[in-house]
Amino acid sequence: MKGTLLMRAGMAVSLVALFFSGLGQMPIYQRYYLTEIPGLGWTSQYYLTLQIHYFFAVFFIFIYAFQLFSRWRRGKPVFSEQAGRTAGKYPYFKLLHLSRIFIHLNILLLIGSGMVKVIKNLPAVNLAYPLLVTVTSLHNLATVLLLVSFATYFLTRLLQYRKAPTTAGTVSDS
């Protein structure tokens, strides 16, 4: 239980850092004077925010892969047929199950598009402009959809705990 909470906390911290450093790749921090706040002047340095983004991306991928491996080892697949059947009985569980699937798909899209963006930054690699625009758009779209799917998941959790039927039992997602 403590390990699962530690992994989730690590994923949450890395996602916040990835979101913050990813926005730092665009010049919005300097444009909106965030760099004028004492202690945040470093946010205008592109290569520093890029290195932070890369560090937390590696950290996030490691934790995510470890979580998937540990679930597989315990015999709890991410997309289980039993969870889908149980989710069909209670509307909250169905929404939770769908949002978890959506979260995992967005994470995989973010990892895939992020890897293409890293390859693009290598010195000897020259990718076609339409591919770069498509990959960047997918990366940005997956980021927004991940935030929406996390919000859906947590709001559904709040509703579930507030109005959960007493005979429903629990569906473990850890």
C-alpha angles and dihedrals in degrees: 000000000000091000092053092050090048091051092048091048090050091049091049093049092047092048091052090048091047092050093047095045092042090057086048089064087070118063094244097111092061093039092056094040096246087136089063091066109099110260096018100080089107091068091080092060106098099197093047092052089045092054091047089050092050093047094052092042090058090045092050094047090050093051092043093050091046091051092050091047093049091048090050091048092052090049095250108125119199093237105036125177091221092056089051092051092046090047091057091063097057124037094218092054091049092053090046091051093048093047091050090052090048091049092053093047091050092048090052090048090049092050093047096046091042091055090053089050090051091049088050090058094056112109099236096044122095114179126188116268096236089054091051092050091048094047093046091048091049091049092051093044092049089051092054092043090049091054090049093047092049090050090050091049095049095042089050089050090053091049091046093055092044098049105017115147113243094230096048097091119205134290110212116218099174 
